[in-house]
Amino acid sequence: MNRAEPIYEITMKIRELLNQPITPQSRESVIEQLNGLVSDRGKLMDSLTPPYTEDEKRIGSKLVQFNDEIQNRMQILFADLKMEMKQVKKQKKSNQSYTNPYKSVQVMDGMFMDSKK
């Protein structure tokens, strides 16, 4: 077994994890699993040093292709997460303005100041 094989296996696990349908309920567990797999893969990649065999070069070229696909899928995942967070923040602000509609009003109409002393 060459040194690139464990990296390839972890990359395939990441790819499978990102290719399955991710619901808002399962997103947190998927992100936790991704963090663990990415950190494991990073440690293995740091330990991989030249010279490389032909088999390792072949696996490395496949890894580069899969890595681009993984990065695109992760960008989509985190974009969805950001959008959902913005919606939650907007909904929270909307709910607060519904419960207290005059909170942000700064107008002093209707106030009478007596100028006599």
N, C-alpha and C positions, 0 to 999 in steps of 0.2 A: 504494500500500500504506500503510495507516495504522499508527500507532505501536503499537497493541495486537495486531496480527497476529503478530509474533514471540513475544509472550507466550502467545498462544493456541496456537501451534504447539508450544511447549515444554510447555505444560500438557497437550496431547493426548499428547505422548510420555510424560510422567510417568504419565498415566492408563493408557495402553497397557501400560507397564512394570508397573504395579501390578495390572492385570487379568489378566496371564498367570499361570499356576501357578508358585508360588515354592517350590522344594524347599530343604531345608537345605544342599544342596551349592551351589546357585546363589544363595543368599541374600546372600553377601558381595559378589558382583559386582553384584547388583541394588541393594544399598545404596550401593555406590560410584557407580553410574550415577545413582541418585536424588540423591545429594549434589551431583554435578556439575550435573544439570539444575535442581535447586532453587536453587543459587547463581547459575546463569546467569539464571534467571527473576527472582530477586531483584534482580540488577543492572539488568535491563530494567525492572522495575517501579519501581525508584528513579528511573530516568531519565524515567518517564512523569509529566508534570505537566499540570495544567489549563491551559487550557480543553480540554474533550473534544468531539469531533465526535459526531454521532448514531450513526455506525457504531461508534466506539470505545465509546460507552455500551452499545450492543447487545452487543458482544463482552464488555465488562466484566460485564454481567449473567450471561452464559453462564459466564464464568470463575468467578464467585462460586459458582454451582451445582456446577461441576466441582471447585472447591477443597474444598467440603464433602465430596464423595465421596472425593477424594484423601486428605484428613485422616483419614477413617474407615478407609480401606484401610491407611494408614501406621500408625495406632494398632494395627490388627490384626497387622500385620507385626512391629512392635516388641514387642507383647505376646507373640507366639509366640517371639520371640528371648529375651525375659526368662524365659519359662517353660523354654525349653531350657537356658538358662544355670543356672537353679535345679536342674534335673534333673542336669546335669553335676556341679555342686557337691555335690549329695546323693549321687550315685554315687561321687564321689571320696572323700567321707567314709565311705561304706559300705565301699569297698574298703580304706581304711586301717584301719578297725575289724576287718575280716576278717583282714588280715595281722598285726595286732598287737592282739588282743582285750583285753589287760590294760593297755593304755596309759593309759586314763582311770581305772583303779581306784586309789582313794586309801586303801583300808582297810589297817590295820597288823596284821591278825590273824596269829597264828602267831609273833609276835615275842616273845622272852623277854628281860626285863631283869633282871639279877642285882642285887639290892638290897644284898648283903653287900659289905663292904669289907675 
